[in-house]
Amino acid sequence: MRRWFVIFVLELAGACAARAQTEGIFADFVTSRGEFTVWLDHERAPRPVASFVGLATGETGWVDERTNVWRRPFYDGSIVHRIVKSGNAPAIAIQGGGYMWTSVDTNTGVVSTNFSGPGYTMLDTVTNGLLHSNGVISMANSGPNTDGSQFFITVTNVPFYDGRYSVFGHVVSGMEVVRDIAAAELPEGGERPLQDIVVSNVSVRRVGEAAEAFDVTAQGVPSPESAPVGLSWGESGDVAHAVFAVEVTSHSKPLLFSDALDVAAFTNWDHQVMFSGLDFHTGATVVLTDSWEVADLGRRHFFHASRILYPIPITAPRSNRGRTFTFWWDQYELVYSATFHSNLLQQGTGWSQQGTNEPVARTIFWGDTWRRDAYMARLSFMDDLGREYRYNLGFHPGQVSNRFTGDFSVHTNWGGNISGTFTWE
């Protein structure tokens, strides 16, 4: 009887494993080097899976800074733009998922290739229990809570990525193609393959009831949309002005662009991005206006506006002024506390503690910078040691302690990468 029970359990486990391999959400990649398939873990990584699926199908939309909001497949026609290596060792991952476009410097004629995201960043899911083993797909980022469209696929175990990037699936077929891409020839000292590896298509398949029921719009992914705009004319003295208006809703970020519709490069117009000081709006719906002299705009001008709606409340503070940040570094057994004066021109105070030593008072020089994004902020400052610190701070709603990454330099010489946790008040 015991043997029969064991056999029954083993058969049941085998059936569940087989179903796990055949059911779920799958992404089929077609590249210039071959095809491979990724199984997407929508149960343990719902937000990155929802974002990836929405971008792959075009269902959720994305922002092209040159032409506004699109609802068409984001990844089709993209390239694997980076082979990730650690020193002279073999590759550890391939990276792609950036929207590729080129720009021309009108002064030098130099053509640059740019890789944009979908127009939004979102909360990461680095604590979902998924590890960076060989063959997983994970979100690339530029610090805590900056997940977007770019992803990487590992070709070896990368344990030092655990807790830093959001794993959301793994390769189930065609791993030999991924390894072949990882072995692509690179320029001396470069990371982009000499010959473009094109991702011509990413198609999504849903197999099974749970996969079919997964709603990509209900997972907290930011939603891009076109924003209502208005254009009117006015005069100040004898000078004609164009008055531009845009509606901004609560928990949204406005993105406003314009172009002269002539041979001038779009990216070189001074007023390409307007209301940039607003960043995020968390109050009631408002209509913002700005104006320019008609003579500055030229004979013709095109305006368009979009906004990113954030379904999860934004908790990153608007400013670091009058606040205290305490950092617990993973490196050097260091705790560092910095208090920024409410007056931008006044120096701040702080202290640092190395190991079990007594805390040492610090002076925070004026000239610190703070740049706010959706669920993160970038903070840099210099202290009386001559060290400049650059922090990428993640802000998870409801959490007292959050993660940071960054680096520091000593008298302009690079000092090293840093990471750890922080609190703010």
Steps between C-alpha positions, in 0.01 A plus 500: 500500500785737582664425164177574317473834685856594404438408138180704501679805638782465248256469212306803622819704532605391153166603356526844664853547364390402151208741515735777618710447187203504264277762661563866570594813310773453240699754300634371167803698379595504133850644449755519222695226685207263550197449720448436870208493743467646849245389760374805693431455872184707537427361847824601673587798279164643388609861444805442276311230310204734447731776377690267268184345355332840459801637315549188287139506383454878507198456724607741774672765287832680516642845431716587202641843580490596133145397414304460826319184620495175303301182554698267281765233579793668675768233464457414131801632310707564812852363541711323758709806570722371779697188587552518876845389615698521822854597412667256259277211607244347259164672460252474784190638322353655187301823525231652278161663515589861423311699236771593251512836325775719359578867538738729313710770664439803276839646597721196439284278281565207735221243496416349839296189572266532796306237693187638666261337743119496489468842662446366850687331783342277762550332834735202490429151637846391613367315807273254317729203575614451140877475464740577217579148390603405148237585238274742689354822362523803728428872487795731433497820703697809597442464874218396734147533359603594145369192317385586149523318168859376492577146607791258510527122473774323694730236350648394834417524869530862620434494878629856552200625298256354755317774689597760240295407192149360446500145361173424318548176306741255340590357162323170425627438147771635272758565770768413246389808301537721808851362558587563135386862534710534816805388300454774237810689392547833679714804423811548711382617841135517386179320590282541191546220243684603184215357293151596616303211646142592413195389697255498212203379703391415854165323508312410817310174553262428788442133581260394776227670699731687740702643213188604310359670810814705573408869461799714400310819586448400866861453613606856582676573171500873411274588208600747224229696324463810286419808706234760412670814372398843380668775300392863495645835404565810704696823499730673745541852375570465129645148534285202396512194725389140461340369820519124551282321757501140623286313749689318776321246718586374847790253528618565149811628328456731200723460196475788254690530175512718192663514161546766234403255226797594286857382443602603854562198721212442740729444797676834457203729554531681833137450599489129426390416853283747687381514861806289581512640853167337584618140469202341675163637596329351805219752552167554328470530122636833376554674167850640459593769250817643357567741216766591244550779257365396163819625337698240698284214374552563130250476216369159605506313826369171627409434864403173657457387858472175685475406864589195702238389751641327809244269665715450812546821705833676451681530833836647399522847661505800270820629659776407742487843664458484878524120501736248657615190312684217679684243288616154607764397249550135412864590447760631747277442809394863468196691624460854363237755600449825306264786591432758229420856603162638399689790339664386177796732558572377853734212579358184651619284786553132555708223648664176393590190698750238388439162663492531879692829504348815644290710257686787334327830418476596133426821311282469191607764250237704320453415133328165552263384226171313513320355197169331560354219293191285549600271786859610540725803521864577421690684772856628482700706747853566621631507857802636686701186418504609137277207409214530253218250550250404230198305624215335311223478760199270471170589671252216552162623632448403862861398563710683758829358373583484130790404272765714338783456253761749387867588513736755647819680403782653703639830370367414151658151511247217484470324836267207436143374469271503800166341590291436808191628679390845612237683701380858469306741717 
